[in-house]
Amino acid sequence: MKRLTLVKHASLLKNLRRQLFLVCFIAITIWSKVYNNNNKVFQSQTS
């Protein structure tokens, strides 16, 4: 009984980790896009 719950928790943790990784990946891609766009705007303003 205890073993089963442990296995369940382990799979839950795995799924959580995967979701967290996906969220981080998406956040980084969006942030880099925004950062690049801001850089372009900044460069066009200064030049």
Number of C-alpha atoms within 10 A of each C-alpha: 5 7 8 9 10 11 11 12 12 12 12 12 12 12 12 12 12 12 12 12 12 12 12 12 12 12 12 12 12 12 12 12 12 12 12 12 12 12 12 11 11 11 10 9 8 6 5
